[in-house]
Amino acid sequence: MYVDSHCHLNYLDNPEEKISAAMDAGVETILCVGVEKERIDEVVQLASGYAGVWCSAGEHPDGTTGSPDWVESYLEDSNVVAVGETGLDYFHDDNPQLRERQISGFDCQLHLANRYKLPVIVHTRAAEQDTIDLIKNHADVTGVLHCFTESWDMAKRALDLGFYISISGIVTFKNADQVKQVTKYVPDDRLLIETDAPWLAPVPKRGKPNEPAYVVHTASYVASLRGQEVESIARKTRENFHRLFWKTN
């Protein structure tokens, strides 16, 4: 049985159908990740309505206000198992004011993760040093660097800080050499897999809207890269998921 450790069900057409299709494909657990105040109630409602579906609450760096205080009001919900998606993304814009807002928003949500003893779901892109520095400032917080596309050096530094690394369907793309390298090196007990649906559908579904059922293709590819059986990857990533997101137990 598989786990999709990161998706956005509320952005999918007919999310109820996609949940059913995932269960039919052997995906027993789905984490629906919140990224904005305006649609967080959709996320929570989906998690409360389906066994095996959990959720998180957070403010994505692309739309952060710099002070996402609203996140806290959702963290005691029994279905909310993490803070995030939060983090830093400097890929498209190097505006200093935008970076300051992202840093402030990320720092705020790391404080919340520490206060509520919850893991944090981190988005990081072209912001390696600042991401690591902020994580270091919150030594009691653990979490996952999701949809990881950065260097092995960054991955190793995050692993040394107790974080997990999640691999998306990008690993199946032809030119994703850096992601493939990281996927080979992540320790068994720190590896997660995800879809990030509705984006980044893996080969052989590339070009279609992604959905949780497709995590099985990513699992198969990860297994081949690591020289392991797909059943082993499914089991280990499932165990890692429930260890990190302790409220799912």
Protein Blocks (a to p, Z undefined) as FASTA:
>chain_A
ZZdfbdcfklpghkllmmmmmmmnopabdcdddfbfklmmmmmmmmmmpghiacdddddf
klcghiamklmmmmmpmklgbgcdedddfkloccfklmmmmmmmmmmmmmmmmmnopacd
dddehilmmmmmmmmmmmmbgcddehiabdfklmmmmmmnopacdddfklmpmklmmlmm
mmmmpcfklcccdekpaghiacfkghiacdfklmmmmmmmmmmmnopafklmmmmmmmmm
mmmmmmlZZ
